[in-house]
Amino acid sequence: VRFHSKDRGTLRPSLNPVTGVEGDLPNTEELRPFTARRLANYEIAKQITELDELPLLANGEVDKQALRELHDAS
């Protein structure tokens, strides 16, 4: 899930929430170089947010509104 913000007239990722397996969260300092090797520079998020779990809707989809609220609160 990525949220985008306008940066100099273009859309740039502003938030990437991440979760771990069985509560073991990935190291955000390791995620930046990992994503930099696999994504174009404009696709790399400015902010990585660690979550214990993604908020889900009743149908099992990611609750993007809840993620936006978490982003706005941080």
TIRO-2110 file (N, C-alpha, C; in Angstrom, 1 decimal):
// TIRO-2110
0.9, -1.2, 0.0, N, 1, A
0.0, 0.0, 0.0, CA, 1, A
0.9, 1.2, 0.0, C, 1, A
0.7, 2.1, -0.9, N, 2, A
1.5, 3.3, -1.0, CA, 2, A
0.5, 4.5, -1.1, C, 2, A
0.9, 5.6, -0.4, N, 3, A
0.2, 6.8, -0.5, CA, 3, A
1.1, 7.8, -1.1, C, 3, A
0.5, 8.6, -2.0, N, 4, A
1.4, 9.5, -2.8, CA, 4, A
1.1, 11.0, -2.4, C, 4, A
2.1, 11.8, -2.5, N, 5, A
2.0, 13.2, -2.2, CA, 5, A
2.6, 14.0, -3.4, C, 5, A
2.1, 15.2, -3.7, N, 6, A
2.6, 16.0, -4.8, CA, 6, A
4.0, 16.5, -4.3, C, 6, A
5.0, 16.3, -5.1, N, 7, A
6.3, 16.8, -4.9, CA, 7, A
6.9, 17.4, -6.2, C, 7, A
6.9, 18.8, -6.2, N, 8, A
7.4, 19.5, -7.4, CA, 8, A
6.5, 19.1, -8.7, C, 8, A
5.2, 18.9, -8.5, N, 9, A
4.4, 18.7, -9.7, CA, 9, A
4.3, 17.2, -10.0, C, 9, A
4.9, 16.3, -9.3, N, 10, A
4.8, 14.9, -9.6, CA, 10, A
4.4, 14.2, -8.4, C, 10, A
3.8, 13.0, -8.6, N, 11, A
3.4, 12.2, -7.4, CA, 11, A
4.6, 11.4, -7.0, C, 11, A
4.8, 11.4, -5.6, N, 12, A
5.9, 10.6, -5.0, CA, 12, A
5.3, 9.8, -3.9, C, 12, A
5.8, 8.6, -3.7, N, 13, A
5.3, 7.8, -2.5, CA, 13, A
5.7, 8.5, -1.3, C, 13, A
4.7, 8.6, -0.3, N, 14, A
5.0, 9.3, 0.9, CA, 14, A
5.0, 8.4, 2.1, C, 14, A
4.3, 7.3, 2.0, N, 15, A
4.2, 6.4, 3.1, CA, 15, A
4.2, 4.9, 2.6, C, 15, A
4.9, 4.1, 3.2, N, 16, A
4.8, 2.6, 3.0, CA, 16, A
4.7, 2.0, 4.3, C, 16, A
3.5, 1.4, 4.7, N, 17, A
3.5, 0.7, 5.9, CA, 17, A
4.0, -0.7, 5.7, C, 17, A
4.7, -1.2, 6.7, N, 18, A
5.3, -2.5, 6.7, CA, 18, A
4.9, -3.3, 7.9, C, 18, A
4.8, -4.6, 7.7, N, 19, A
4.5, -5.5, 8.8, CA, 19, A
5.5, -6.7, 8.8, C, 19, A
5.7, -7.4, 9.9, N, 20, A
6.6, -8.5, 9.9, CA, 20, A
5.8, -9.8, 10.0, C, 20, A
6.6, -10.9, 10.1, N, 21, A
6.0, -12.2, 10.2, CA, 21, A
6.1, -12.5, 11.7, C, 21, A
4.9, -12.9, 12.2, N, 22, A
4.8, -13.2, 13.6, CA, 22, A
5.4, -12.2, 14.6, C, 22, A
5.1, -10.9, 14.3, N, 23, A
5.5, -9.8, 15.1, CA, 23, A
7.0, -9.4, 15.0, C, 23, A
7.7, -10.1, 14.1, N, 24, A
9.1, -9.7, 13.9, CA, 24, A
9.2, -8.7, 12.8, C, 24, A
9.2, -7.4, 13.2, N, 25, A
9.2, -6.3, 12.2, CA, 25, A
10.6, -6.2, 11.5, C, 25, A
10.5, -5.9, 10.2, N, 26, A
11.8, -5.7, 9.4, CA, 26, A
12.5, -4.4, 9.9, C, 26, A
13.8, -4.3, 9.8, N, 27, A
14.6, -3.2, 10.2, CA, 27, A
14.4, -2.1, 9.1, C, 27, A
13.9, -1.0, 9.4, N, 28, A
13.6, 0.1, 8.4, CA, 28, A
14.9, 0.6, 7.8, C, 28, A
16.0, 0.5, 8.5, N, 29, A
17.3, 0.9, 8.0, CA, 29, A
17.8, 0.0, 6.9, C, 29, A
17.4, -1.3, 7.0, N, 30, A
17.7, -2.2, 5.9, CA, 30, A
16.8, -2.2, 4.8, C, 30, A
15.5, -1.7, 5.0, N, 31, A
14.5, -1.6, 3.9, CA, 31, A
14.9, -0.6, 2.9, C, 31, A
15.4, 0.5, 3.3, N, 32, A
15.7, 1.6, 2.3, CA, 32, A
16.7, 1.1, 1.2, C, 32, A
17.9, 0.5, 1.6, N, 33, A
18.8, 0.0, 0.5, CA, 33, A
18.2, -1.1, -0.2, C, 33, A
17.4, -2.0, 0.4, N, 34, A
16.7, -3.1, -0.2, CA, 34, A
15.8, -2.6, -1.3, C, 34, A
14.9, -1.6, -1.0, N, 35, A
14.0, -1.1, -2.0, CA, 35, A
14.7, -0.3, -3.0, C, 35, A
15.8, 0.4, -2.7, N, 36, A
16.6, 1.2, -3.6, CA, 36, A
17.2, 0.3, -4.7, C, 36, A
17.5, -0.9, -4.4, N, 37, A
18.1, -1.9, -5.4, CA, 37, A
17.0, -2.4, -6.3, C, 37, A
15.7, -2.3, -5.9, N, 38, A
14.6, -2.9, -6.7, CA, 38, A
13.6, -1.9, -7.3, C, 38, A
13.6, -0.7, -6.8, N, 39, A
12.7, 0.3, -7.3, CA, 39, A
13.4, 1.5, -7.9, C, 39, A
12.6, 2.2, -8.8, N, 40, A
13.2, 3.4, -9.3, CA, 40, A
13.2, 4.4, -8.1, C, 40, A
14.0, 5.4, -8.2, N, 41, A
14.2, 6.4, -7.1, CA, 41, A
12.8, 7.1, -6.8, C, 41, A
12.0, 7.4, -7.8, N, 42, A
10.8, 8.1, -7.5, CA, 42, A
9.7, 7.2, -6.8, C, 42, A
10.0, 5.8, -6.8, N, 43, A
9.0, 4.9, -6.2, CA, 43, A
9.3, 4.7, -4.7, C, 43, A
10.5, 5.1, -4.2, N, 44, A
10.9, 4.8, -2.8, CA, 44, A
10.2, 5.8, -1.9, C, 44, A
9.5, 5.3, -0.9, N, 45, A
8.8, 6.1, 0.0, CA, 45, A
9.6, 7.0, 0.9, C, 45, A
9.1, 8.1, 1.2, N, 46, A
9.8, 9.1, 2.1, CA, 46, A
9.7, 8.6, 3.5, C, 46, A
8.7, 7.9, 3.9, N, 47, A
8.4, 7.5, 5.2, CA, 47, A
8.0, 6.0, 5.2, C, 47, A
8.6, 5.2, 6.1, N, 48, A
8.3, 3.8, 6.3, CA, 48, A
7.7, 3.7, 7.7, C, 48, A
6.5, 3.2, 7.8, N, 49, A
5.8, 3.1, 9.1, CA, 49, A
5.7, 1.6, 9.5, C, 49, A
6.2, 1.3, 10.7, N, 50, A
6.1, -0.1, 11.2, CA, 50, A
4.8, -0.3, 11.8, C, 50, A
4.1, -1.4, 11.4, N, 51, A
2.8, -1.7, 12.0, CA, 51, A
2.8, -3.2, 12.5, C, 51, A
2.1, -3.5, 13.6, N, 52, A
2.1, -4.9, 14.0, CA, 52, A
1.2, -5.7, 13.0, C, 52, A
0.2, -5.0, 12.5, N, 53, A
-0.6, -5.7, 11.4, CA, 53, A
-1.3, -4.6, 10.6, C, 53, A
-1.7, -4.9, 9.4, N, 54, A
-2.4, -3.9, 8.5, CA, 54, A
-3.9, -3.9, 9.0, C, 54, A
-4.5, -2.7, 9.0, N, 55, A
-5.9, -2.6, 9.3, CA, 55, A
-6.7, -3.1, 8.1, C, 55, A
-7.6, -4.0, 8.4, N, 56, A
-8.4, -4.6, 7.3, CA, 56, A
-9.9, -4.2, 7.4, C, 56, A
-10.5, -4.2, 6.3, N, 57, A
-12.0, -4.0, 6.2, CA, 57, A
-12.6, -5.4, 6.4, C, 57, A
-14.0, -5.4, 6.6, N, 58, A
-14.7, -6.6, 6.8, CA, 58, A
-14.5, -7.6, 5.7, C, 58, A
-14.3, -7.1, 4.4, N, 59, A
-14.1, -8.0, 3.3, CA, 59, A
-12.6, -8.5, 3.1, C, 59, A
-11.8, -8.1, 4.0, N, 60, A
-10.4, -8.6, 4.0, CA, 60, A
-9.4, -7.7, 3.3, C, 60, A
-9.9, -6.6, 2.6, N, 61, A
-9.0, -5.6, 1.9, CA, 61, A
-8.4, -4.7, 2.9, C, 61, A
-7.3, -4.1, 2.6, N, 62, A
-6.6, -3.2, 3.4, CA, 62, A
-7.4, -1.9, 3.6, C, 62, A
-7.6, -1.5, 4.8, N, 63, A
-8.3, -0.3, 5.1, CA, 63, A
-7.4, 1.0, 4.9, C, 63, A
-7.5, 1.5, 3.7, N, 64, A
-6.6, 2.6, 3.3, CA, 64, A
-6.9, 3.9, 4.1, C, 64, A
-8.2, 4.1, 4.4, N, 65, A
-8.6, 5.2, 5.2, CA, 65, A
-7.9, 5.2, 6.6, C, 65, A
-7.9, 4.0, 7.2, N, 66, A
-7.3, 3.9, 8.5, CA, 66, A
-5.8, 4.1, 8.4, C, 66, A
-5.2, 3.7, 7.3, N, 67, A
-3.7, 3.9, 7.2, CA, 67, A
-3.5, 5.4, 7.0, C, 67, A
-4.3, 6.1, 6.2, N, 68, A
-4.2, 7.5, 6.1, CA, 68, A
-4.2, 8.2, 7.4, C, 68, A
-5.2, 7.8, 8.3, N, 69, A
-5.3, 8.4, 9.6, CA, 69, A
-4.1, 8.2, 10.4, C, 69, A
-3.5, 7.0, 10.3, N, 70, A
-2.3, 6.7, 11.1, CA, 70, A
-1.2, 7.6, 10.6, C, 70, A
-1.1, 7.8, 9.3, N, 71, A
-0.1, 8.6, 8.6, CA, 71, A
-0.2, 10.0, 9.1, C, 71, A
-1.5, 10.5, 9.1, N, 72, A
-1.7, 11.9, 9.5, CA, 72, A
-1.4, 12.2, 11.0, C, 72, A
-1.6, 11.1, 11.8, N, 73, A
-1.4, 11.2, 13.2, CA, 73, A
0.1, 11.2, 13.5, C, 73, A
1.0, 10.7, 12.6, N, 74, A
2.4, 10.6, 12.9, CA, 74, A
3.1, 11.8, 12.5, C, 74, A
END
